[in-house]
Amino acid sequence: MKTRLVIVLCVTLLAGLIFAEAAQAQTKPKIAIFSGPTSTIQNSPPLVTSNKARALRGLPLRTNPDGSPLRFDHLAPQRLAAPVEVLIEQFSAHPLEWDAAGQYGPPDGYVDRQGVFRPTRQNPDDKPVYRATLRPEDGLYLLPYMAVQADGKAWDASCAAPGAPFDKCRQSFYPDASRIFEEIDRTVVGRDERGAGNILSSKADFHFYRAVPSGGYTKGLVAALVGAPRTDVVGSDIRPEVLGEQFFPYGPHRKETRMVDLARATNTVQKALNTGQYAGAVWLEGSPTVQESTYWLGLLIDTKVPITGNAAQRVHGMVGSEGDRNIVDSVDYILSKIWADGDGRDTVGAVLLQDTQIFASRQVEKQGARPGGYREMGGHGGILGTIGDPGSPTIWFKPTTRQTWGSAVNLTQLPPTVQGVRKIDGRVRTVEVQVKDNEGFLRGDAIPKVTMVRHNRWIKDTAAAEIDEEPEIFARVEKNLRDHPLSGIVAEGSTPYGGVQESMEKALSIVALSGIPVVRVSRGDTGGMVAVNPNDLTIEGNNLTAGKARLLLMAALMKFGALPPAADPKRPTPAEIKAVQERVKQYQEVFNTH
């Protein structure tokens, strides 16, 4: 009896282990998808009233230039409200299906000229058809767009009329990326080369985060409401959102992000990845700036999983849009684990995946608004590998710069407080700046103010190199010392060594002695590097572009704080100059390695 009991227990335990292993094997990995600002990859063409709806309401039809009605009605992905039976003409999915008719099974029936369905053919011209019941739970279907404006007019653009205010316009940006993923999975644009759909959901599960989104809920959204279209990671209710405060499109009404929004984006990504449930993260943003934000995330986010950036030159659903492919490639890249070391840690850092190429986020820039419009920067190659058919994802080169979990300026490595500078009673004095909140995340008011100046020839007023020829620099310094205890300046100099005119060079030395660090970079895509000079007061920006140097300086300011200010920046003592040079060395080490 005891023997039988032991055998039963062992079999039960073994069956449980097998079931657990099978369940674990069937669990798909999770990937976090973050929505960023002015994101063309999450934008769509305007929804335009179909001719079917116009004819039904007696509205003027959309026509060709000669006045004839358009040949086809545009179809938009939409949902059915109730089941409906349809009859689908056999052999209509491809022009050459008829050519292989003998290889097909029989249809479900036939339809005569009057549209009457019968199970058998009655006349030679009866059409063979399939019967199908389409249900709401099936997902999106391509259907005519039947909506009109409140006054009965047709929709011909996003706004009710040209130049209409925001409250008379519809948003074309999606509030998060879930609808984009659904449309890729469901509609014709999302088939793979074998004709299969569900090319995203079959590989992974996705959680959608509205980090700094392009589209917003102006009426708010109640998270607990049954049937509410809440598709992002659900938290509290969404209060009515304001353009330029909670969401940031580029049209029809444009609003740019603020420094506080950068902290919000950084914290959203870090908090999500801190859960440990994600195999990787995808950042979606507008094509002109996605490479800079992806680089920032690579500097600040402390994670061992990969971070990819994606953008599109053309909106989702437009002819030639490459954004859908970029998203698929990001998912494949994350799941491929070609980025991992033996311990499963990311060894590549944040990357930009565009047009089947894997770019190091540090060394890529947008050059043109077309597919293939991104190219490597820095003179030494920024393309790390390739992805997409044909062939498997491949990494050919790995960067040596420090990123994510190895970054010296990631969130974990930043101190809670640093020393900033302010002008008080006419003198520059040090003040304490709280960088992180009590939970260890960035404070919105701690993001440093870093601006740019540019070297120009043919600009001197006189033969002398006087600092009064640089009023813009000193005006900015005065404002920063009043409003921003952490601030910096990036000087974009000549190619390839980052040289600036004498007056600017003198002015920037005074800036550094006022406690404000200065980085020098070369203009454009330099093939060399700005040489480090231990005797000057500026940080040399290596082969970084001005935009990337600005972001790295912002991060370094939150690591090291301001430079030690001189009592009189225009007449510093040797000891004060030495103190600035010693602090600049700390900055320089970060710029040499990140």
N, C-alpha and C positions, 0 to 999 in steps of 0.2 A: 504493500500500500504506500509506504514511504517512497519507494523507488518510483512508482507511477507518479506520485505528487511532484517529485523532483523533476522528472522528465517533462511533465506538463508545465511546470514553472519555467524550465529552461526554454522550451518551445515558445512559450508566451513571451519571454524576455527577448528571444531571438527575433520573433515576429515584430515586436515593438521596435527593436533597433533597426530592422530592415525598413519598416514603415517610416521611422523618423528620418533615416538616410534618404529614402525616396522622396519624402516631403521636402527635405532640405535641398535635394537635387533639383526639384521642380520649382523652387523659389527663385523668382527672377531678381536680378540685382536692381537696386534703386539708384536713380540719378536725379540730382537736384537741378532744376532749370530756373535761372534767374532772369527776370525781365528788367532791362535797362532803358535809358531814355532815348528819344528820337530814333526809335529802332525800326528801320525799314523792313527788317526781316520779320517784324510783327505788325506790319502794315498791310492794308489791302486796297485795291481800287475802290472808288465810290460805288455804292449800290445804286444802280440806275433802273428806273421803272421799265418793266418789259413791255414790248408791243402787245402782248396778250392782255396785260392789264390796261394799257392805253385804249385798245380796241373795245374792251369791256365797258370802259367809262366814257367812251367818245372823245378821248384826248388825241391830239396830233401824234402820229406815229413817228418813230425814229426812222430816218430815211437815208438813202445813199445820196451822193452829190447831185444825181440827176432827178431826185425827187421820188424815186421808187422806194418802197419799203425795204428795210434790211432783209437779207436772205434768211438769217437765223435770229432767233431770240437768245440773248445771252442768258445762261443758266448760272445760278448761285447755289452753293451748298446750303440746304435748309432742312428742317425737320418736319416730318409728317405729324399731324395732330391725331390721326386715327388710321387704322388699317385700311388699305385700299388694294383691290385686285387689279392687276394690269395684265395685258396681253402683249408679249414681246415677240416681235417678228423674228422668226428663225433666220439665221445666216446674216443678221444685220450688224454684227459686232466688228466685222472686217470685210473689206471688199472681196477677198478671195475665199471666204468661207464656202460660198457656192461651189467653188472649184473642187472642194473636198467633200461635197455633200454626201457621197457614198460612204464616208467614214463616220457619219453621225447617226445617232439613234433617232427614232421617230419623234415628231413634235407632240405636244399635248393635245393638239386639235388644229382647227382651221377657222379663219375668219373670211366671210364673203364681202362683197362690195358694200353692203349695207352695214358692215361691222358686226354681224351676227356670228357668234361663236358656235361651232359644232364640233363634236369629237372626230368626225370623219369628213373627208373632202367631198363636197357636193358639186363643185364646178372646177374646171381646169385652172381658173385664175384665183381660186381661194388661196389665201396666204397661210402657210404653216406658222404656228405660234406656240410659245410657251406660256403657261399660266403661272403667275407668281403673286403672292400676297405680300405687299410691302407693309412693314409695321414700324411704328415710332421707335421701338427699341432697337431697330436695325442700325440706326445712326443717320448720318447726313445723306441726303439725296440731292442731285443736281436738278433744280426746279426753276421755273420762271420766277422772277422777282415781281411780286404783285403789289407792293406797297406804293402809296402816293402820299403827298403832303397833306397836312391837316386842312388846307384850303381847297383840296381836290386837284391841285396841280401835280404833274409828274415830277419825280426826282430825276434831275439830269446831272447832278454833282453832289458833293458832300453837303454843301450849304443850300439853304432855301433860295438864295440869290447870290450873284457875285458880290463879294465884299461884305456879306452878312456877318453880324457879330457872332461870337461863339455860341450863344444860347439859341441861335437860329441855324446851327450847323450840327451835323452828325459826326461822331468820331469814326475814323477809319482804322485807328490803331486798336489792337486787342489789349484788354486789361492784363492778361497774362498769356503764356504761350500754349495753354491747353488746347485751344481751338485750332491753332496751327498744327499741333501734333495730331489731332483728330482728323483734320483734313488731309494731311499727308498719308495717314493710315488708310483712310476711307475712299478718297477720290482718285480719279485717273492719274493725277500727278504723282501718286505715291506707290505705283507698282514698281517692282524690281525687274531685272532683266529676264526673270523666269515667269513674269506675269502675276506674281503673288503680291497681295496687299499686306496690311498690318506690319509694315517693315520696321516700325518703331516699337509698338506694343508687344510684338512677338519676342523682342530681345530684352526688354527691361520695363520696369515700372518707373513712372516719373512723378515727382512732386514739384509743383510750380510755385514759385515765390515772386511776389511783386516787390522787388528790391527798390527800384526807382523807375516805375513803369511809364510807358508812353501813353497809355490810355487809362482813364479813371472813371469811377462811379460818381457822377455829379449828384445823384439822388441818394447815394449810400446803398448799403446792402446789409441785410440782417442775416447773420451767419446761421442762426438756429431756425430760420424759416424753412418749412418743408417745401421743397421744389425750387428754392432760390438758386440762381445760377452761379453759385460760389464754386469756383474751380481751382483756386489756389489753395495753399496749405491753410486750413481754416484756423483762425484764432478768434479774436473778438469781432463784434460787428464792425462793418466799415461805415464810418461816418461820411456824410456828403463830402466829396473831395473837390478841391479847388485847383483849377488849371494853374500850373507854375508853383504849386505848393506840394501836392501829392502826385501829380503826373505831368509828363513833359513831352508833348508831341512837337513835331516841326511844321505841322499844318493840319487844318487850314489856319490855325492860330498858333504861333511858335512861342515856346517858353523854354529858357535855358535853366539848367540845374544850378544849385548853389553849393557852397563849400559844405554846408550842413548835410546836404544830400549825399555827398561822398562818404561821410561818416555813417549815414544810414545804410548805404549800400554795403559798405565794408562789414558793418555789424551784422547785417542780415545774412551775408554769405558765411561769416565765421560762426554765427549761432547755429545755422543749419548744419554745417559740416562738423560742428562739435558733437552732434548727436551720434556720430559714428555709423549711421545707417546707409551712407551713400557711397557708391563706387566711384563717383566723380561729380563734377559740377560743370554746367554750361552757362556762360554769360552771353546774353543777347543784347546788342546795342547798335546804334547807328554806325554806318560804315566809316565816316570820317574820324571817329574817336574810339572805336572799339579796341584798337590795338593799344591805346594808352590806358584805358580802364583795365584791360586784361593784364597789362604789365603791373599796374597798381595792385591788383588782387594777388599777383604772384609775389609781390614784395610784402604785403600786409597779412595775408591769410596764412595762418599756421595750420597746415594740413598735410597729410601724406598721400592724399588722393589727387588725381589730376584735375586741373582747371583748364577748360577750353573756352575760347571766345569765337562767336559767330556773328556775321553780319550779312547783308545783302545789298547789292547795288540797285535792285529793282524790287518792288513790293511783291508780297506773296500773292500768287494768282495772276501775275502779269507775265506776258510772253517773255521768256529769257530770264526769269527770276532764278537765281542760283541758291537762294537762301535755304530752300528745302533740302537740297543736296548737302549743304554745309552742315545742317543739323544732323542729318543721318550720319555723315562722316564723323561728327563729334561723338555720337553714341558709339559708333564702331571703334573709334580710337580709344575711348574709355574702357570698353569691354575687351579690347585686344590685349591690354596690359603690356604693350610693348614699351611703356614708359617706366615699368616697375623694376626695382632691383630684387635681389634674392629674398629680401624681407617684405616685399610688396610695397615699398615706398616709391613715390614718384621721383624720378631722377632727371626729368626733363624740365619741369617747371611749367608755368602757365604758357599756353600756346594759342595761336590764332589759326583756325582751320578754315581756309578759303580756297575754293577752286581746286580741290584735291591736293593741296599742298599744306604741309605742317610747318608753320612759321614759329620761331622763337618770338614771344611777345615783345622782348626787348629790342629786336632787330627787324621790325617790319613796319611799313608805312603804306598808307593808301596813296596811289599815284594818279589814278583815274577812275571815273565812275563807269566802269565796264567790267565784265568778267575778266579776271586776270589783272585787275587794276591794283593789286597789292604786289609789292616787291620787297626783297630783303634790303636792309639798310646797314650801315656801319662799315661797309667796305670789305668785310671778311665772311660774308655769307650768313643768312639767317634762316634759310630753308633747311629744316631738320630732317624732313622725310616726305613721303607721299602717302596718299590714302584714296580709296575709291577704286572702282574697277578700271582696268584689270589689275589683279594682284591683291595681296593682303596688305594691310597697313604696315608701313616699314619706316623705321627710324635709321637714317644713315649717319647722323652726327648728333651728339649731345652737347649742350652748352655747359660751360664751366662756371658760369655765374651762379650766385646763390639766390634761391627762391623758396617760397612757401615755408616748409618746415626747417629749411636750412638758412633762411633769411635772417640777417642781423637786425632787421627793422620790422619783423612781423609783430603781430599784436602781443604775443607772449613776451617778446623781447623789449617792447616799449615800456619805459618806467611809468609809474602813476603820475608823476609830476616832473617838470623840467623848469629851468630858468628861462624866462623871456625878458624882453626889454621894453620899457616905456619911457617917454619923456615926461618927467615930473619936475615942475618948477624950473623949466628951462634946461634941465640936465637929463641925460639918458641914464636910467637906473634899472637894475635887475628886479624882476618880479617873478613870483611863482605862478606857473601855469599848470592846471590840472589837465592832463592828457586823456586819462581814462576814468570812467565812472567806477562806482564801488563794485561792479560786476566784472570789471576788466575790459570793457568795450570802449570804443572811441567816443569822446564827447564831441558833439557837433560844433561847439564853439572853439575847439582846440585845433581844428584843421588850419594849418598855416596858410597865410596869404603870400603866394609866390607869383611874381609877375616877370615879364620879359622886357629886355631892351635890345636894340640891334645896332651893330656897327654900320656906319655909312661913310662912304668917301664923299668928297666935295661938300662938306658940311660946315667947315670951320669959318667963323666970322673974320678972324684976324690971324696973323702969323703965330701969335702966342696960343698955347694950349691952356686956356683958362677953364676952370671948373664951372664958371657961370654960363658956359655954353651947353650945360646939361641940366636945364631947369626941370625937365620932366622927371629926371632921376631924383632930385632933391625934394620935389613936391611929393613924389611917391613915398620917399623915406619919412617925411614929416607926417603923412597920413598913416603910414604903418606904425610909427612910434606912438601915434595917438590911439589907433583903433585895433592894432594887431600885434600883440606881444611876441608872437612867433611869425616871422615873415622872412622872405628871401627874394633874391633877384637872380634871374638867369640871363646872362649876356651872350647873345648869339653873335659871334665874331666872324672874322674872315676865314675862308677855307685855305689850308687845312688846320691851322694852328690856333684858331680862336682869338686872333688879335683884334683889338678895338682901337679907335682913335685915342690920341693922348689925353684929350679932355675927359673922355669916358673912363679911361684907365685910372686917372687921378680921382675922378668922382667915385668910382667903384671901390677904391681903397678907403675913402672916407665912409662909404656905406658899411664896409666890413668893420671898420673901427667904431661904428655906431651900434654894433651888435648884430647886424643883419648879414648873414652869409651870402656870398656871391659865387655862382657857378659860371664858368666860361665853357662854351661849346663852339663848334664850327657851324657855319651856315650850310644847310643842305645835307647831302649824303657824303660825308667825309670818308675817304679811304684810309686815312691815318687816324692818329689820336692826338688830342690836345696834350702836349707834353706837360708833365708835372714840374712845377717850379717851386721848390721848398722856401724860396725867399719872398714870394709874393703873398698876397693876402686873399687870393681867390682859390676856389676849389676847381680843379680841372675836370671837365665832364667826360673825359675819355672819348669814345666815339658815339656817345648818345646824341640823339636829336634834342632840340630845345624842349620839345614837349615831354619827352621821357625824362630828361634831366630835371625838369620842373617837378615831376611827380616824385622822383627819388629824393630831391631836396626837401619836399614836403614831409616825406617819411623820415628823413634824417633829422629834420628839425624836431620832430616829436621824440626822437631817440636821444639827441645830444643837447637840445635847447639852443638858445641864441649864443652868439659869440660874446666874449667879455668886452663890454664897451669901454672905450677910452674916455677919460674925463673931458678932453677936448679932441674930438675925432680929427680935426684939421691940424692939430699940433700934438701928436701922440708922443709919448716917451718910448725909448727903446724897450723897456719892460712891457709896456702895453702892446707894442707891436709883436713882441715875442709871445705874449699870452694868446693873441689872436692866431698866430702861426701854429701854436701847439694845438689849439682847438680845431683848426682847419685840417690838421693831420688826421684827426678822428673821422671827419667828414670824408677826407680823401680816401681813406681805407675802404669806406662803404662804396664810394664811386668807382673804385678800382675793382670791386668784387661783385657788384650787383648790376 
